Amino acid sequence: GITPIQEFEPVLNTEAAASFVIIAIVFTLLQLRINAVSDAAKRRSFALEALRQAESLQLASDQPTEDQVTRAKKKYENALREEMDLRTIVPGVRIVAPNDPKRDEEERAA
């Protein structure tokens, strides 16, 4: 005789689906944080360049005053602090990248 064709119904594996959703959410949040760190690193880089320019002009006795250099230092310090705060996900867990200012400081010290 003829054997009937067996039909299969799709079944959702809830554990696998929940794991996928959790991983997707964590990955998305991490990507958002990495993009924020990248933007903060660019701001820090621009602030450092402005600080170097203000200090070199001050040394050359051109226009920048002590007040302008102080403002440039504050802007750089704030940008650096913001970047370091964004790099720290939880205490002890940091996003480390090639442009990490903490690594740059360690290399300069060496």
Disulfide bonds with the S-S distance in Angstrom:
none
